[in-house]
């Protein structure tokens, strides 16, 4: 069960070091003294970090081993279970590569329910969702081999918690435009029935960021750029993509300074009118905020009808009314001869790398749903069964791994040793190099882009980050249940190691201070390990 709610998330962020905080309210662990490291002594630089004041109440758990031989080089509390946060995505993406293959692609077809007669479809047009996370967006159609799947350093999917989030410099409607153009190329000029989205591939469930459906357009997000005016004036708004699906109203006041506090809610009297409220500093420059679409199928339907209109195909039905699921044909009954268009996704390797680099929670849960479908189920939680099977095949102690979804939300947990053993196992598989290459890189890419930029270990640590934290509502103090990194490090002589480093139980004066310091410090400990093991 997911205990996380959007209203409980901190509205804060820092450059790409940590994203998508999974916040829970729970009691802190009792303070524990650090025990000797059976795999070797703690490097002095790492110990200096661990001795900082916030970690007086914390425990450090870590396990570093040679990737090929399994020799344990450093370890402390390696058999104790600890929350994973988003490092659990290593299990999700690795399992998807093993089961579906890194070259797996999703195909989204469009069918007519009646033959095209003199340019007219006297029936419906149906887009059948396939689970494609971009549907032609994120640059997926910008190269002839369809290999791209881009993200920004602080991706727009965190636009409601990260003040420095940036939308992708792409056309999020490129896929729908392609599908509409294909329909028009078949001589279609008019749809006399409705346009429908078949989203029955799996049962849409809800993660802590909203729905996890099989249909995505612009990550099912409306990007809203807020630009300040002169002090005292109402800020201006611009939306992406441009659509009639929603109207926006600015209730944002321009104030002195450079900060912004923004919120987006639907008007209770008109759910298609979004009210953007708050303040923005006159010196803040344009700021991105987002609205997460509550009905992805209806969103995609409206955008597809608009794309058809741009391609010269008229649709009799109202573009902004809800998707009519009850009007869909029986599942699996589509006539192949009435297929009018199709769109192929980038390979799973590109999608998986983007999920790992940005820590895209909804994306990871979507991969879990695809695993369930591959196993013959429409219930996304059934995607955990093949992951569990692989955990056993990899020789892990199954009871030391707790997973409840694809993203790593509470109470996902693992011991450092089991995470490292999973990572080592991935490198014995044909897809291992793809998996390793998709990890964030210290000081360079993804959620580690701004950590360790001046460290000698920069570029030599490839790891998934994880965060689980809670704020005390009475005092404002922050408890970090875990700040973790799990992945690979290369020594200066070229030897590859696997590792998991977790800090659990530190407290900070406020969430923002904790977010910055915990990420930096865990990154520094990992960098110190890399340097010490390189000599």
C-alpha positions in Angstrom: 0.0 0.0 0.0 1.3 3.4 -0.9 1.1 5.7 2.1 2.5 8.8 0.3 0.3 11.7 -0.7 1.0 14.6 -3.0 -0.1 17.1 -0.2 2.6 15.7 2.1 5.5 16.3 -0.3 8.0 19.1 0.3 7.8 21.8 -2.2 11.6 22.1 -2.5 14.4 20.8 -4.6 18.0 21.2 -5.4 19.9 20.9 -8.8 19.9 17.3 -10.0 21.3 15.6 -7.0 18.0 14.3 -5.6 14.5 14.1 -7.1 11.1 12.8 -6.2 11.4 12.7 -2.5 9.3 9.9 -1.0 8.0 11.4 2.2 6.6 9.5 5.1 5.8 10.3 8.7 7.3 7.8 11.1 9.4 7.7 14.3 13.2 8.0 13.9 15.3 4.9 14.5 17.2 4.7 17.8 20.8 6.0 17.5 23.3 3.3 17.0 27.1 3.5 17.3 29.1 2.6 14.3 30.5 -0.9 14.4 33.9 -1.9 12.9 33.9 -2.5 9.2 34.6 -6.2 8.6 35.6 -5.6 5.0 38.3 -3.1 5.9 38.8 0.2 7.8 36.8 3.3 7.0 38.8 5.7 4.9 39.7 8.8 6.9 37.9 11.1 4.5 34.7 9.1 4.7 34.9 8.9 8.5 35.2 12.7 8.7 31.9 13.0 6.9 30.3 10.3 9.1 31.4 12.2 12.3 29.4 15.3 11.4 26.8 16.4 13.9 23.7 15.4 12.0 24.9 11.8 11.9 25.1 11.4 15.7 21.7 9.8 15.5 22.3 8.0 12.2 23.7 4.6 11.1 25.8 4.1 8.0 25.4 0.9 6.1 27.6 0.0 3.2 29.0 -2.9 1.2 31.6 -2.6 -1.5 32.9 -5.7 -3.4 34.9 -6.6 -6.4 32.4 -7.0 -9.2 34.0 -10.1 -10.7 35.5 -12.0 -7.7 33.1 -11.0 -5.0 35.9 -10.0 -2.6 34.5 -7.8 0.1 36.5 -4.6 0.3 34.5 -2.4 2.7 31.4 -3.2 4.7 29.5 -2.1 7.7 26.1 -3.5 8.8 25.9 -5.2 5.5 23.1 -7.6 6.6 20.8 -4.9 8.2 17.7 -4.0 6.2 17.2 -0.3 5.3 14.8 1.6 3.1 15.8 1.7 -0.5 14.1 4.8 -1.7 14.6 5.0 -5.5 17.5 2.6 -5.5 14.8 0.0 -5.8 14.5 1.0 -9.4 17.6 -1.0 -10.0 15.5 -4.1 -9.5 12.7 -2.9 -11.7 14.8 -1.8 -14.7 17.2 -4.8 -14.5 14.2 -7.2 -14.4 12.7 -5.5 -17.4 15.9 -5.8 -19.4 16.0 -9.5 -18.4 12.4 -10.3 -19.3 11.5 -8.0 -22.1 15.0 -7.3 -23.4 16.7 -3.9 -23.9 15.6 -3.8 -27.6 11.9 -4.2 -26.7 9.6 -1.6 -28.2 6.0 -0.7 -27.8 3.7 -0.1 -30.7 0.7 2.2 -30.5 -1.8 1.5 -33.3 -4.8 3.5 -34.5 -7.9 1.6 -35.9 -11.1 2.6 -37.5 -14.2 0.7 -36.5 -15.7 1.1 -40.0 -14.1 1.1 -43.5 -13.0 4.4 -45.0 -15.6 5.4 -47.6 -14.9 8.4 -49.8 -12.6 9.8 -47.1 -15.2 9.3 -44.4 -15.1 7.0 -41.4 -18.7 6.3 -40.5 -17.6 4.9 -37.1 -15.0 5.6 -34.5 -11.3 6.1 -34.6 -9.5 4.3 -31.7 -6.0 4.9 -30.4 -4.9 1.7 -28.5 -2.5 2.6 -25.7 0.7 0.5 -25.4 2.4 1.9 -22.4 4.8 4.1 -24.5 6.0 6.7 -22.0 6.7 9.3 -24.6 4.4 8.6 -27.5 6.9 10.4 -29.8 7.8 13.1 -27.3 11.2 13.5 -25.6 12.9 13.6 -29.0 11.8 10.0 -29.8 11.1 11.0 -33.5 14.0 13.3 -34.0 16.4 10.7 -35.3 15.8 8.2 -38.1 16.6 5.2 -35.9 14.1 6.3 -33.2 16.6 5.7 -30.4 16.2 9.0 -28.5 14.6 9.5 -25.1 15.7 12.7 -23.6 15.4 14.4 -20.2 16.5 17.6 -18.6 18.9 17.8 -15.7 16.0 18.5 -13.4 13.2 17.1 -15.4 9.8 18.7 -15.8 8.1 15.7 -14.0 9.3 17.4 -10.8 8.0 20.8 -11.8 5.7 20.8 -8.7 8.5 20.3 -6.2 11.6 21.6 -7.9 11.9 25.3 -8.5 14.7 24.7 -11.1 12.8 22.1 -13.1 13.0 22.6 -16.9 10.7 21.3 -19.6 12.2 19.3 -22.4 13.1 21.1 -25.6 11.1 18.9 -27.8 7.6 18.6 -29.3 5.5 16.6 -26.9 2.8 16.2 -29.6 5.2 14.8 -32.2 3.8 11.3 -31.9 0.2 12.3 -32.2 1.1 14.5 -35.1 2.7 11.5 -36.8 -0.4 9.3 -36.1 -2.7 12.0 -37.4 -0.7 12.5 -40.5 -0.7 8.8 -41.2 -4.5 8.7 -40.9 -4.8 11.6 -43.3 -2.4 9.9 -45.8 -4.9 7.0 -46.0 -7.4 9.5 -47.6 -9.4 10.1 -44.4 -10.9 13.6 -44.2 -13.7 13.1 -41.7 -14.6 11.0 -38.6 -18.3 10.9 -38.2 -18.2 9.0 -35.0 -15.9 9.6 -32.0 -12.2 9.4 -31.3 -11.5 7.0 -28.4 -8.5 6.0 -26.4 -8.3 2.3 -25.5 -6.5 2.3 -22.1 -7.4 -1.2 -21.1 -3.9 -2.7 -21.4 -3.7 -2.7 -17.6 -5.8 -1.4 -14.7 -4.7 2.2 -14.1 -3.4 2.4 -10.5 -2.3 5.4 -8.6 1.3 6.1 -7.4 2.1 9.0 -5.2 2.5 11.3 -8.2 -0.9 10.3 -9.7 -2.2 7.8 -12.2 -0.1 5.1 -13.8 -1.9 4.5 -17.1 -0.8 2.9 -20.4 -1.3 6.2 -22.2 1.1 9.1 -21.9 1.4 12.5 -23.7 4.0 14.9 -22.3 4.2 12.6 -19.3 0.5 13.5 -18.7 1.6 16.9 -17.5 0.6 20.4 -18.6 3.7 22.6 -18.3 2.9 26.1 -17.1 5.6 28.8 -17.4 5.0 31.7 -15.0 6.7 35.0 -16.0 6.7 37.9 -13.5 5.6 41.3 -14.5 6.4 44.6 -12.7 6.0 44.6 -8.9 2.4 44.5 -8.0 1.3 43.1 -11.4 -0.3 39.8 -12.2 2.2 37.3 -13.6 1.7 36.0 -17.2 1.2 32.3 -18.0 2.1 30.1 -21.0 1.2 26.5 -21.4 2.9 23.6 -23.1 1.5 21.8 -25.1 -1.0 24.4 -26.4 -4.4 22.8 -26.2 -8.1 23.4 -25.6 -8.1 20.7 -22.9 -7.5 23.2 -20.2 -7.7 27.0 -19.7 -5.4 28.7 -17.2 -6.0 31.7 -15.0 -3.2 33.6 -13.3 -3.7 34.6 -9.7 0.0 35.0 -9.2 1.2 38.3 -7.9 4.6 39.8 -8.8 6.5 40.8 -5.6 10.0 42.1 -4.9 12.8 39.5 -4.8 13.6 36.4 -6.8 11.7 33.6 -5.0 8.5 32.0 -6.3 5.8 30.1 -4.5 3.3 28.6 -6.9 0.4 26.2 -6.8 -2.0 24.9 -9.5 -5.5 23.6 -8.8 -8.6 22.9 -10.9 -11.5 25.3 -10.4 -14.1 23.4 -8.4 -16.8 24.8 -10.6 -15.0 24.1 -13.9 -12.4 21.2 -13.8 -11.0 22.3 -17.1 -10.0 25.7 -15.8 -6.7 25.7 -13.9 -6.1 28.3 -11.2 -2.4 29.2 -10.8 -1.9 31.0 -7.5 1.0 32.4 -5.4 3.7 34.9 -5.7 6.8 35.3 -8.0 9.7 37.7 -7.5 10.2 40.4 -10.0 13.8 39.1 -10.5 12.8 35.4 -10.5 12.7 35.1 -14.3 10.3 32.6 -15.9 9.5 29.6 -13.6 8.1 26.3 -14.5 5.2 24.7 -12.6 3.0 21.8 -13.7 -0.4 20.3 -13.5 -0.6 16.5 -13.3 -3.5 15.3 -15.5 -6.0 13.3 -13.5 -7.7 11.7 -16.6 -4.9 10.7 -19.0 -7.2 9.0 -21.6 -9.3 12.1 -22.0 -6.2 14.2 -22.2 -4.8 12.1 -25.0 -8.1 12.0 -26.8 -8.4 15.8 -26.9 -4.8 16.2 -28.0 -5.3 13.6 -30.7 -8.4 15.2 -32.1 -6.5 18.5 -32.2 -3.7 16.8 -34.1 -6.2 15.3 -36.6 -7.6 18.8 -37.2 -4.1 20.1 -38.0 -3.7 17.2 -40.4 -7.0 18.1 -42.2 -9.2 15.5 -40.6 -12.4 16.7 -39.0 -14.1 15.0 -36.1 -17.8 15.3 -35.4 -17.4 14.7 -31.7 -16.6 17.4 -29.2 -12.9 17.4 -28.6 -13.0 18.2 -24.9 -15.5 15.8 -23.7 -14.4 12.8 -21.6 -13.1 9.6 -23.2 -16.0 7.2 -23.7 -14.6 3.9 -22.5 -18.0 2.2 -22.7 -18.0 2.7 -26.5 -14.8 0.8 -27.1 -15.0 -2.5 -29.1 -14.3 -5.7 -27.3 -10.7 -6.0 -26.3 -8.6 -7.7 -29.0 -11.4 -7.4 -31.6 -9.7 -4.8 -33.9 -9.6 -5.6 -37.6 -6.0 -5.5 -38.8 -7.3 -4.3 -42.2 -8.7 -1.2 -40.5 -5.4 -0.2 -38.9 -4.8 3.4 -40.2 -1.6 4.3 -38.3 1.0 3.1 -35.8 3.8 4.5 -33.8 6.9 2.6 -32.4 8.6 3.6 -29.2 12.3 3.9 -28.6 13.9 0.7 -27.3 13.5 -0.2 -23.7 17.2 0.6 -23.1 16.6 4.3 -23.8 13.5 4.4 -21.7 15.1 2.5 -18.8 18.2 4.8 -18.8 16.0 7.9 -18.6 14.1 6.4 -15.7 17.3 5.6 -13.8 18.9 9.0 -14.6 16.0 11.1 -13.6 14.5 8.8 -10.9 11.1 9.0 -12.8 8.7 7.3 -10.4 5.7 7.0 -12.7 8.0 5.7 -15.4 9.3 2.9 -13.1 5.8 2.0 -12.1 4.8 1.8 -15.8 7.6 -0.7 -16.4 6.2 -2.8 -13.5 2.8 -2.7 -15.3 4.5 -3.9 -18.6 6.0 -6.8 -16.7 2.6 -7.7 -15.4 1.1 -7.6 -18.9 3.9 -9.8 -20.2 3.0 -12.2 -17.4 -0.6 -12.2 -18.6 -2.1 -9.9 -16.0 -3.8 -6.5 -16.1 -2.9 -5.9 -12.4 0.3 -4.0 -12.1 1.2 -5.5 -8.8 1.6 -8.8 -10.5 4.7 -7.4 -12.2 6.4 -8.0 -8.8 6.2 -11.8 -9.2 8.7 -12.0 -12.1 11.0 -9.6 -10.3 10.9 -11.8 -7.3 11.7 -14.8 -9.5 14.8 -13.1 -10.9 15.9 -12.1 -7.4 15.9 -15.8 -6.5 17.7 -16.8 -9.7 20.4 -14.2 -9.0 21.1 -16.0 -5.7 19.9 -13.3 -3.4 18.4 -13.9 0.0 14.8 -13.2 -1.0 13.6 -12.2 2.5 16.2 -9.4 2.6 14.5 -7.6 -0.3 11.1 -5.9 0.2 9.4 -4.4 -2.9 5.8 -3.2 -3.2 5.9 -1.2 -6.5 8.3 -0.3 -9.3 9.5 3.1 -7.9 10.8 2.1 -4.4 8.2 3.9 -2.3 7.7 3.0 1.4 8.3 0.3 2.7 10.7 -0.9 0.0 13.9 -2.1 1.8 17.0 -4.1 1.2 20.3 -5.0 2.9 23.4 -3.4 1.4 24.9 -6.8 0.6 21.8 -7.9 -1.3 21.7 -4.8 -3.4 25.4 -5.2 -4.3 24.9 -8.8 -5.2 22.0 -7.9 -7.5 24.2 -5.3 -9.2 27.0 -7.8 -9.6 24.6 -10.3 -11.1 23.3 -7.8 -13.7 26.9 -7.7 -15.0 26.8 -11.4 -15.8 23.8 -10.9 -18.1 23.9 -10.0 -21.8 22.2 -6.7 -21.0 24.5 -5.8 -18.1 26.5 -3.1 -20.0 23.3 -1.3 -21.0 22.1 -1.4 -17.4 25.4 0.0 -16.0 25.6 2.7 -18.7 22.1 4.0 -17.9 23.0 4.9 -14.3 23.5 8.5 -13.1 27.2 9.5 -13.2 28.7 11.3 -10.3 29.3 14.9 -11.2 28.0 14.5 -14.7 24.5 13.1 -15.4 21.0 12.6 -13.9 20.4 12.8 -10.2 24.2 12.9 -9.6 24.9 15.7 -12.0 25.6 18.3 -9.4 27.2 16.1 -6.7 31.0 15.6 -6.6 31.7 17.8 -9.5 35.1 18.7 -8.0 35.9 15.2 -6.8 38.6 13.0 -8.2 35.9 10.4 -8.3 33.9 12.4 -10.8 32.8 10.2 -13.7 34.0 7.0 -11.9 30.8 6.4 -9.8 27.7 5.2 -11.6 24.8 4.8 -9.2 21.1 5.1 -8.6 20.2 7.5 -5.8 17.4 7.0 -3.2 15.8 9.3 -0.6 13.1 8.6 2.0 12.6 11.5 4.4 10.0 13.0 6.8 9.4 16.4 8.3 8.2 17.0 11.8 5.1 19.3 11.4 5.5 20.8 14.8 9.2 21.7 14.7 10.0 21.7 11.0 13.0 19.5 11.6 13.7 16.9 9.0 14.4 13.2 9.5 16.2 11.4 6.7 15.1 7.8 7.0 17.5 7.1 4.2 19.8 8.8 1.7 21.4 6.1 -0.5 23.4 5.2 -3.5 23.6 1.8 -5.1 25.7 1.1 -8.2 29.1 0.7 -9.6 32.5 2.4 -9.1 35.7 2.1 -11.2 39.0 2.3 -9.5 41.8 4.4 -11.0 43.4 1.2 -12.4 40.2 0.2 -14.2 38.8 -2.4 -11.8 35.0 -2.4 -11.4 33.3 -2.6 -8.0 29.7 -2.9 -6.9 28.4 -1.0 -3.9 25.5 0.2 -1.8 25.9 3.1 0.7 23.0 4.1 2.9 22.8 6.7 5.6 19.7 6.3 7.8 18.5 8.5 10.7 20.1 11.9 10.4 18.2 14.9 11.4 18.5 18.5 10.1 17.1 21.9 11.1 14.9 22.0 8.0 14.2 19.9 4.9 16.1 22.0 2.4 19.3 21.9 4.5 18.9 18.1 4.9 18.3 17.6 1.2 21.4 19.4 0.2 23.7 18.1 3.0 22.6 14.4 2.9 23.0 14.1 -0.8 26.4 15.8 -0.8 27.6 13.8 2.2 26.6 10.3 0.9 28.1 11.3 -2.4 31.3 12.3 -0.7 31.5 9.1 1.3 31.1 7.1 -1.9 33.8 9.2 -3.6 36.1 8.6 -0.6 35.6 4.9 -1.0 36.4 5.1 -4.7 39.6 7.0 -4.0 40.7 4.8 -1.1 40.2 1.6 -3.1 42.1 3.0 -6.0 45.4 3.0 -4.0 
